[in-house]
Amino acid sequence: MFSTHSGTSLICQPTQTRAKRAVALALAAAMTLSAACAFADDSVPVAPPAPIDIAGMKAGEIMLVPTARIVDSFIRTIPSGKSLDVKTLRQRLARKYKAEVTCPITMGYHLRTVAEAAWEAHQGGVKLAEITPFWRVLDEATPTTSRLACGTDFVIRQRRKENIATSAT
């Protein structure tokens, strides 16, 4: 069991799938990280300056620590037939929220969370046009994609349907 800063528990049962356990762990980690950050306003977590050079960030840069909702909302604005790589997504989010960089670790957690939630909704009957189009950010070469419950083939198919380049084309 993992406790969040709000006291909510996220329980990982042995019967849960690997993907569901990963999502629960990612949410717990992200909630803990978000709780440790200062907020620029009520909805945008901005961490103190990065203490060291790491993961493409320079010491002293102001870092956006996005929520899953921020990541989800931004991905939904990417038009059909267009794509962004993760690096560009991080840069655009940082710029939008007046930070210098976006936390790559939190972004990775939330990209997976958003993708798994979208896939689960689709499996539950929600039309593809109504779920978050995570395939516009995650391609078959992105390490996260191979761990998704939907599989790499789904991402490739969706990108092809929208005429988005894949390395498999």
Order of alpha helices (4+ residues) and beta strands (2+ residues): beta-beta-alpha-beta-beta-beta-alpha-alpha-beta-alpha-alpha
